[in-house]
């Protein structure tokens, strides 16, 4: 179980890095709404650096699934970089988007990540991207710390720190009930660090975990509840 959680966390950290060199997906907000008291957020894609003479399949890896899966086939990249389903398509994209632009619509939980990829049918072009529509971020001076939800009840979470001094060693502390953990992650050359969190405590079904990261010039801290969606 522990190995599977580590594998999921590592795959998420490296997700965007699997993109074919030169290609990039920009996720652009179209609208924010409410539906049945929950946020409803819609995006479009703008792709650069990828061939437009190919058809692409859309891959999704929701946090309630163990593996990524193909959810739509036959998408094309238009001259302006937007992604849609050709008007003459007989692929699965025609069921919802025939002759129209693809729109990604989510009702996200706080911190929930949505991982996607566009992969050409010949598998030569891969564009990986992810988005957290309702982020949970705390800032301190030039630094920030974000919690990314990797499972529905926060059984697994990622902490992403940004804006730290490249190469510095941080004092990283987490506490959930009486369980406390300390480590010293090293900041990468981009001023970022990642930490994997499994906040559940034996014998408890719900709780709050407090997280802090202290560097030379800043010390962001945050807390979040686990065990509830």
Residue pairs with C-beta under 8 A, 6 or more apart in sequence:
2 198
4 66
5 155
5 156
5 196
5 198
6 196
8 66
8 150
8 156
9 150
9 156
9 158
9 196
12 113
12 115
12 130
12 148
12 150
12 158
13 158
13 194
15 115
15 128
15 129
15 130
16 128
16 129
16 130
17 128
18 117
18 126
18 128
19 25
19 126
19 127
19 128
19 129
20 50
20 124
20 125
20 126
20 127
22 49
23 47
23 48
23 49
23 50
23 125
23 126
23 127
24 47
24 48
24 49
24 127
25 45
25 46
25 47
25 118
25 127
25 128
25 129
26 45
26 46
26 47
26 48
26 81
27 43
27 44
27 45
27 104
27 129
27 131
28 43
28 44
28 45
28 46
29 41
29 42
29 43
30 42
30 43
30 44
30 103
31 41
31 42
32 39
32 40
32 41
32 42
33 39
33 40
33 41
33 42
34 40
35 107
38 107
39 107
39 108
39 133
39 134
40 105
40 106
40 107
41 105
41 106
41 107
41 108
41 133
41 134
42 103
42 104
42 105
42 106
43 103
43 104
43 105
43 106
43 131
43 133
44 82
44 83
44 101
44 102
44 103
44 104
45 81
45 82
45 83
45 102
45 104
45 118
45 129
46 80
46 81
46 82
47 77
47 81
47 82
47 83
47 118
47 127
48 81
50 77
50 118
50 120
50 125
50 127
51 77
51 120
51 125
52 76
52 77
52 78
52 79
54 76
54 77
54 120
54 121
54 122
54 124
54 125
55 73
55 74
55 75
55 76
55 91
55 120
55 121
56 74
56 75
56 76
56 77
56 83
56 118
56 119
56 120
56 121
56 125
56 127
57 70
57 72
57 73
57 74
57 75
57 118
57 119
57 120
57 121
58 70
58 71
58 72
58 73
58 75
58 93
58 102
58 116
58 117
58 118
59 68
59 69
59 70
59 71
59 116
59 117
59 118
59 119
60 68
60 69
60 71
60 114
60 115
60 116
61 67
61 68
61 69
61 115
61 116
62 114
63 112
63 113
63 149
63 150
63 151
63 152
64 151
64 152
68 115
68 117
72 92
72 93
72 96
72 97
72 102
73 91
73 92
73 93
73 121
74 85
74 86
74 89
74 90
74 91
74 92
74 93
74 94
75 83
75 84
75 85
75 93
75 97
75 102
75 118
76 83
76 84
76 85
76 86
77 83
78 84
82 101
82 102
83 101
83 102
83 118
84 97
84 99
84 100
84 101
84 102
85 91
85 93
85 94
85 96
85 97
85 98
85 99
85 100
85 102
86 99
87 98
87 99
89 98
93 102
97 103
104 114
104 116
104 131
106 114
106 133
108 114
108 132
108 133
108 134
109 134
109 149
109 152
109 229
110 134
110 136
110 149
110 224
111 132
111 134
111 135
111 136
111 146
111 147
111 148
111 149
111 154
111 157
111 224
112 132
112 133
112 134
112 149
113 130
113 131
113 132
113 148
113 149
113 150
114 130
114 131
114 132
114 133
115 128
115 130
116 128
116 129
116 130
116 131
117 126
117 127
117 128
117 129
118 125
118 126
118 127
119 125
119 126
119 127
120 126
132 146
132 148
135 146
136 146
136 147
136 222
136 224
137 144
137 145
137 146
137 222
138 144
138 145
138 220
138 221
138 222
139 220
140 218
140 219
140 220
140 221
141 217
141 218
142 163
142 217
142 218
143 161
143 162
143 163
143 164
143 213
143 215
143 217
143 218
143 219
143 220
144 161
144 162
144 163
144 220
145 159
145 160
145 161
145 162
145 211
145 213
145 220
145 221
145 222
146 159
146 160
146 161
146 162
147 157
147 158
147 159
147 197
147 211
147 222
147 224
148 157
148 158
148 159
148 160
149 157
150 156
150 157
150 158
151 157
152 229
153 226
153 227
153 228
153 229
154 199
154 224
154 225
154 226
154 227
155 198
155 200
155 226
156 196
156 197
156 198
157 196
157 197
157 198
157 199
157 224
157 226
158 194
158 195
158 196
158 197
159 172
159 194
159 195
159 196
159 197
159 211
159 213
160 192
160 193
160 194
161 170
161 185
161 187
161 192
161 193
161 194
161 195
161 213
161 220
162 191
162 192
163 191
163 218
164 170
164 187
164 191
164 192
164 193
164 213
164 215
164 218
165 187
165 191
165 215
165 216
165 217
166 187
166 188
166 189
166 190
166 191
167 186
167 187
167 189
168 186
168 187
168 215
168 216
169 184
169 185
169 186
169 187
170 184
170 185
170 186
170 187
170 193
170 213
170 214
170 215
171 182
171 184
171 212
171 213
171 214
172 182
172 183
172 184
172 185
172 193
172 195
172 211
172 212
172 213
172 214
173 180
173 181
173 182
173 210
173 211
173 212
173 213
173 214
174 180
174 181
174 197
174 199
174 209
174 210
174 211
174 212
175 181
175 209
175 210
176 199
176 200
176 201
176 207
176 208
176 209
176 210
176 226
177 201
177 204
177 207
178 201
179 201
183 195
185 193
185 194
185 195
185 213
186 193
187 193
187 215
193 213
197 209
197 211
199 207
199 209
199 226
200 207
200 226
200 227
201 207
204 227
205 227
206 225
206 226
206 227
206 228
207 225
207 226
207 227
208 223
208 224
208 225
208 226
209 223
209 224
209 226
210 221
210 222
210 223
211 221
211 222
211 223
211 224
212 219
212 220
212 221
212 222
213 219
213 220
213 221
